[in-house]
Structure formats: structure tokens, C-alpha cells
């Protein structure tokens, strides 16, 4: 059954008709309005009665008028689109909202992207980033076969067409259950398509490259015993990082690229700030004399995945359960939520933090000949435990 509801602010009244199976909170969310900006009321005659927003509409008697009243003097016409235009394309995969503000209120343009237009957008951002931030002639590039790093090949290829003296050496790790052989096949196919040198590192190649004292399987097994299977993501991030930095030494360069996207870095930023810590530097981070470049840092994952939709879908199917901590689950959920609340809100926060920390980013210190760079917030006792564990294998 449909019910009439009035959304009331200091500047306007909005009449909506909605299904009575929803809660009052649901009604506000469908209009992209934050529920904690409103108080619910029923009106009987001239009397007003406050009610919580989790009230189901169908339990409110039909003779009672339902009002959702803004608790601040916020004019929704200035913050929510009053007019929507569409920039359409054939075979769209994703959309990007663009908000515009002015004296006539807020309006938006919905840009549809297909895989080709997504590739073009990402390619241009990668080329621009490398032009501004890369100084080495040889750069090591990690490509996993996932949606993010898959986009690096076509972007870096476009850069080499104008800068033929720049060399990009791609590598992929195969290590179950974190990186599958099928993911490596996708990475190889992309590199071959764009005529890039590509190396695949399996257990034995990794053990030789890192000059490990024991097997990689034993390393991972003991890691999981110490820290839990649900922390395997951190093991994977560390492994690909130390392989990349080792390859930098092998190829006599000091730059490597990994496919960290906007929400990756926003989640790290939120975690740091919520824990009272200075965030780590982005989109270029120094590990001693070696520089990590993050050309995808300001691009949302959903756009990156749209570049190769079939590959991305395959990658989703390879995800394993119980490979993430609850803290990581929460922080990624928050990062994506911030971007969903208001277009580019997360990016604006990231840009603001970058301005604040120009010349003041915290330094990462190299530790005891091991390839680890703890921050100033590392607990000394836990750090010694980690170092002892790593020295057994590395």
C-alpha cells in the first residue's frame, strides 16, 4: 500500500508517495538523505508526536499524517540534484555522477562509461601520473590479474609510445590461495597484448629471488599459525612488495608500481586518522631509496574493474572466504560508503590530507637488514616478535 509522507525543511516541503513496507529511515535513504538529519513525527489534528525513524510505515494508523522534519536549516536544493542530465554511451558498464553547484541549486550529470571509455579515462590518468612522478628509466610493475592492476598495462603502453626510452618490467606472483594461476594467465595475456616483458614467479622462483632460508609454503603456514588465516591479505601485500623491491635491485632501478586504488588508500587513511596516527605518504611512498608509485591512487575501483569486465568477474569468483580481518572489512566498508554518500567526498578528503602533510609525511625506517619499514607507531615488543619470525625465513 502507498502512503503519503511530507519531508519538511526550513525552505521547502517535499511530498512523496512510498510503499508502506519501508521504514521512515528507508524513505530518507532512497532520497539520498542522511537519516540523522531528520526527526520523524505523526500528526493527529494539531498535535505532533515524535517517532523513531526505524518505524515501519504500515504500523502508523492511516488517519495520522507522517512528517519527516529536518533538524537543521539545511536547504536540500543546494546539496541534492534538482536536475539530472545524462551523458550516455553504448553498452554502459558503470556510471559516474558529476555534481554542479550554483545560484540555481545543485544539478548533476550522469556519465555512462563502457569498457572503452573507462580505459580511456584510466589511461589518461596513468600517463599524467607517470609524467609528473617517475624519474627512473626502468620501472618494475606488479600486475596480479585483478581488476586494478590489469589497467596498468594499457596505460603504461600509451606512455611508452611518447617515451620509448622508458622500460616497464611486469611481474606476477602465483601463490595459492592468494594469487591463482588463472589470474596470472590474465596478466600474461594483457602484457603480451601490449608487448611488455612479463615474468611469472612461483614458489621456487620467489624462494630463489629472496634467498629464502626455508620454503615459501612453510613461511605462509607459520604466518597463518601466528596471525590467523584471516590476515592473509597482509601477507600477500608484504610478499608482493618485497619481491618488487628485490626486482628493483636486480634491474638497477629505484621505482616500482603497484595497483593501489582510491578506496585502498582512503581505507588506510581512515584507519590511521581514527587511530590517532599520521597517515603514510601517497601517491608516492619512499622505502629508503626505493620509491613506490601509485598511479591509480585517485581512481575508484568500480571504474578500474569496468575496463576489463570479464576479467574482473573472474577475479571476484577467485576470492576466498575468511581472508580478511573484521577491522579491514569495516574500514573498506567505510571507504566505499564515504564515496557513495557524496560524489568524490573521499577523494576530497584525501586531497585535503595531502595538502596538510606536504613536507611533513612520517618517515619509514629500515629495520635490521630486513625488508621491513615500520612506522613510528609500531609496538616495540611486537616488532621484535615479527623480526624474529622473518629472520627465520628471509
CORZIVEN-V76247 format. One record per pair of residues at least 24 apart in sequence whose ideal C-beta (glycine too) atoms are under 10 Angstrom apart, sorted by the first residue. I is the first residue (numbers start at 1). J is the second residue. Records with the same first field share a line. If there is no record, write none. Layout:
I: J  J
This chain:
1: 57  58  62
2: 57
3: 27  57  58  60  62  65  66
4: 65  66
5: 40  57  60  65  66  67  68
6: 41  43  65  66  67  68  69
7: 31  33  38  66  67  68  69  70  76
8: 38  41  67  68  69  70
9: 33  37  38  68  69  70  71  72  73  74  75  76  77
10: 69  70  72  73  74  75
11: 70  73  74  75  76  77  78
12: 70  75  76  77
13: 67  69
14: 68  76  77
16: 66  68
18: 57  66
19: 57  58
20: 56  57  58  59  60  62  66
21: 56  57  58
22: 56  57  58
23: 52  53  54  55  56  57  58  59
24: 51  52  53  54  55  56  57  60  66  67  68
25: 52  53  54  55  68
26: 53  54  56  57
27: 53  57  66  68
28: 53  68
29: 53
31: 68  76  80
32: 76  79  80  81  340  341  342
33: 68  70  74  76  79  80
34: 74  341  342
35: 68
36: 71
37: 68  69  70  71  72  74  76
38: 67  68  69  70  71  72
39: 67  68  69  70  71
40: 66  67  68  69
41: 65  66  67  68  69
42: 66  67
43: 67
75: 105  106
76: 105  106
77: 104  105  106
78: 102  103  104  105  106
79: 105  106  342
80: 105  106  107  108  342
81: 105  106  107  108  109  110
82: 106  107  108
83: 107  108  109
84: 108  109  110
85: 109  110  111
86: 110  111  112
87: 111  112  113  117
88: 112
89: 113  114  116  117  118
90: 114  116  117
91: 115  116  117  309
92: 117  118  306
93: 117  118  302  303  305  306  307  309  312
94: 118  300  302  303  304  305  306  309
95: 302  306
96: 121  300  302  303  306  343  344
97: 342  343  344
98: 343  344
99: 342  343  344
108: 343
113: 302  303  306  307
114: 306  307  309
115: 305  306  307  308  309  310  312
116: 306  307
117: 303  306  307
118: 151  299  302  303  304  305  306  307  308  309
119: 151  154  155  158  303  304  306  307  308
120: 154  158  307
121: 151  299  303  304  306  307
122: 148  150  151  152  154  155  295  296  299  303  304  306  307
123: 151  152  154  155  156  157  158  159  307
124: 155  158
125: 151  155  295  296  297  298  299  303
126: 151  152  153  154  155  156  157  158  159  257  295  296  299
127: 155  156  157  158  159  160  161  162  163  295
128: 155  159  295
129: 155  159  257  283  284  293  294  295  296  297  298  299
130: 155  156  158  159  160  163  166  168  255  257  293  295
131: 159  162  163
132: 283  284  295
133: 255  283  284  291  293  294  295
134: 159  163  166  168  255  257  284  291  293  295
135: 254  255  291
136: 166  167  248  251  252  253  254  255  256  291  293
137: 163  165  166  167  251  252  253  255
138: 165  166  167  168  169  247  248  251  252  253  254  255  256
139: 166  167  168  169  170  248  251  253  254  255  256  257  291  293
140: 167  168  169  170  171  199  243  244  245  246  247  248  249  250  251  253  254  255  256  257  258  290  293
141: 168  169  170  171  172  191  196  197  198  244  247  255  256  257  258  259  293  295
142: 170  171  172  173  187  240  241  243  244  247  256  257  258  259  292
143: 168  170  171  172  173  183  184  186  187  188  190  191  196  198  257  258  259
144: 171  172  173  174  178  179  180  183  184  186  187  236  240  258  259  315
145: 172  173  174  179  180  181  182  183  184  185  186  187  188  189  190  308  311  314  315  318
146: 179  183  186  187  259  301  304  305  308  311  312  314  315  316  318  319
147: 186  259  261  301  302  303  304  305  306  307  308  309  311  312  313  314  315  316
148: 258  259  260  261  262  263  264  296  299  301  304  305  307  312  315
149: 183  187  190  240  257  258  259  260  261  296  304
150: 183  186  187  189  190  259  304  305  307  308  311  312  315
151: 190  259  261  295  296  299  303  304  305  306  307  308  311
152: 187  190  191  194  196  257  258  259  295  296  304
153: 187  189  190  191  192  193  194  195  196  198  308
154: 190  193  194  307  308
155: 194  295  296  307
156: 194  196  257  295
157: 190  191  193  194  195  196
158: 194
159: 295
160: 194  195  196
167: 196  197  251  253
168: 194  196  197  198  257
169: 196  197  198  199  247  248  250  251  253  256
170: 194  196  197  198  199  200  257
171: 197  198  199  200  201  205  209  240  243  244  247  256
172: 198  199  200  201  202  240
173: 199  200  201  202  203  205  206  216  236  239  240  243  244
174: 200  201  202  203  205  206
175: 201  202  203  206  216  217  220  235  236  239  240
176: 203  217  220  320
177: 220  229  232  236  318  319  320  323
178: 220  232  233  235  236  237  239  240  318  320  323
179: 236  239  240  318
180: 314  315  317  318  320
182: 314  315  317  318
183: 311  314  315  318
185: 314
186: 308  310  311  312  314  315
187: 311
189: 308  311
190: 308  311
199: 247
201: 239  240  243  247
205: 243
206: 239  242  243  246
207: 393
209: 242  243  246  247  250
210: 239  242  243  246  371  393  394
211: 246  394
212: 392  393  394
213: 391  392  393  394
214: 392  393  394
215: 393
216: 393
218: 392  393
219: 389  390  392  393  394
220: 393
222: 389  392  393
223: 389  390  393
226: 385  386  389
227: 325  386  389
228: 322  323  325
229: 320  321  322  323  324
230: 321  322  323  324  325  326  328  329
231: 323  324  325  328
232: 320  322  323  324  325
233: 323  324  325  328
234: 323  324  325  328
235: 323
236: 323
237: 264
238: 371  372  390
241: 287  290  292  371  372  373
242: 287  370  371  372  390  394
243: 371
244: 287  290  292
245: 287  288  290  292  371  373
246: 371
248: 287  289  290  291  292
249: 290
253: 290  291
254: 286  287  288  289  290  291
255: 284  290  291  292  293
256: 287  290  291  292  293
257: 291  292  293  294  295  296
258: 285  292  293  294  295  296
259: 294  295  296  297  299  301  304
260: 285  292  293  294  295  296  297
261: 294  296  297  298  299  300  301  302  303  304  305
262: 294  296  297  298  299  300  301  302  303  304  335  336  339  344  346  347  350
263: 299  300  301  302  331  332  334  335  336  338  339  346
264: 294  296  297  301  332  335
265: 294  296  297  298  335  346  347  350  353
266: 297  298  300  331  332  334  335  336  338  339  345  346  347  349  350  353
267: 328  330  331  332  333  334  335  336  338  346
268: 331  335
269: 331  335  346  349  350  353  354
270: 330  331  332  334  335  338  346  349  350
271: 327  328  330  331  332  334  335
272: 331  353  362  375  377
273: 349  353
274: 330  331  334
275: 327  377
276: 377
277: 362  375  376  377
278: 353  356  357  360  361  362  375  376  377
279: 350  353  354  356  357  361  362  375
280: 357  361  362  364  373  375
281: 354  357  360  361  362  363  364
282: 350  353  354  357  361
283: 350  354
284: 361
285: 361  364  373
286: 361  363  364  373
287: 364  366  371  372  373
288: 364  365  366  371  373
289: 366
290: 366  371  373
297: 347  350  354
298: 344  346  347  350  351
299: 347
300: 336  339  344  346  347
301: 332  335  336  339
302: 336  339
369: 394
370: 394
